[in-house]
Structures are given as structure tokens and as C-alpha cells.
Amino acid sequence: MIKAIVYKSNTGYTKQYAEMLSKSLKVPIYNLEEAKLKLKKHDEIVFLGWVCATKIQGLSKIKNYNVKCIGAVGVYPTEKNYIESLRKTNKLNAELFYLRGGLNYNKLTGLKKKVLQFVRNMMEKENKVENQEIIKIFKEGANYVSYENLEPMLKYVNSKL
Ligand SMILES: Cc1cc2nc3c(=O)[nH]c(=O)nc-3n(C[C@H](O)[C@H](O)[C@H](O)COP(=O)(O)O)c2cc1C
């Protein structure tokens, strides 16, 4: 039985998806610190983490749990090849779902903000046709969080309850 939705979020989009899952499934929601206090070794969980430079954040902290599936929250478009590369880069065995989150510069600070600004400047200089969508997002921000995006993951988790 799934004991909780555990998440690692930086600017809030992953938390929103975790809250939506928690509400729909009626299971508690914990961030990694709370999970440490509330859960036991081998407890069944669903994990959601934000993507930073292709790495799903928080994965190293959930090794003690029985992870039923993983949601990766990033801002890049939902494409099969991208999801496959996330699975490989993060060496995942558990089922992976990609959930498109968003981007909010106002909530970013320090190095993370600088890295993103650097990538944006580079892309703008190169001005490649295939990067125009992501350049626009980097410029204006975006929010793609929706129940529609969550549906495949919700269906999967429901089938495991
Ligand atoms: C430094 C940095 C690197 C990022 N790298 C990626 C990436 O490799 N792939 C991606 O899809 N999104 C990337 N993003 C976008 C975040 O994953 C996206 O904003 C996500 O919704 C953040 O979730 P959160 O609000 O829960 O922190 C990056 C964002 C930052 C700040």
C-alpha cells in the first residue's frame, strides 16, 4: 500500500503536482525532510522530483523506500526521446513519468538563476530554430501544471493501490 507522496521541489511546481496526487489518491504528502521523520524503511512511496541539468533532484535520498514510480518535473517539452534520456541519465528502474512543470525567474535565486541566464544567453546568441520555444520560456516564464499532464501517472498509481 502506498504510504505517501514524497517530493523535492525548488520553486513549487513539483509540490503542486505532489499535492494534486495526494488529493486524488488520498495519501499524505511529505517533502524529503518530513518523510525522514514520518516514514519507515521499505515503506511504499511515489516520488516526485524537479529536473536540474537532466538530473532528477532528491533521488539519492529515497533509497531506503520502496519507490513504486517516479515523476520528473521539468520545463522542457514532453518528448519520448527526452523522457528516455532522463531514464538513462538517472539510472532508473522504477516506472518514470514526465510532468511538465514551469519556470518562474522571480522564484529562482543564486547559482541556479545564473546558470539559467547563462543558458538563455547562449541559446539567444546561437538563435537555432529548434530552440525558439525554450528561449521564449526562458524569457517569459511558463506554467504547464495541469491534471491532464498528471493523468497517466495517476492511472498507474491507482492501479497499484
Ligand atoms: C538550473 C536549472 C536547470 C534546469 N534544468 C532543466 C533540465 O535539464 N530539464 C528540464 O526539463 N528542466 C530544467 N529546468 C527547469 C525546472 O526543472 C522547472 O522549472 C521545474 O518546473 C522546477 O520545478 P520546481 O518548481 O518544483 O522546483 C532547470 C531549471 C533550473 C533552475
The ligand as an ORCA input file, in Angstrom:
! r2SCAN-3c Opt
* xyz 0 1
  C      19.491     25.459    -13.026
  C      18.279     24.838    -13.685
  C      18.434     23.748    -14.538
  C      17.316     23.162    -15.142
  N      17.494     22.082    -15.956
  C      16.405     21.510    -16.547
  C      16.554     20.362    -17.380
  O      17.633     19.818    -17.581
  N      15.426     19.849    -17.936
  C      14.183     20.391    -17.749
  O      13.203     19.879    -18.297
  N      14.012     21.464    -16.951
  C      15.101     22.030    -16.343
  N      14.928     23.099    -15.511
  C      13.571     23.607    -15.258
  C      12.955     23.050    -13.982
  O      13.039     21.652    -13.953
  C      11.498     23.503    -13.914
  O      11.490     24.894    -13.700
  C      10.692     22.766    -12.847
  O       9.336     23.008    -13.074
  C      11.079     23.208    -11.457
  O      10.282     22.546    -10.509
  P      10.061     23.121     -9.045
  O       9.222     24.373     -9.193
  O       9.383     22.069     -8.294
  O      11.410     23.448     -8.494
  C      16.022     23.697    -14.899
  C      15.878     24.786    -14.029
  C      16.975     25.348    -13.410
  C      16.782     26.494    -12.474
*
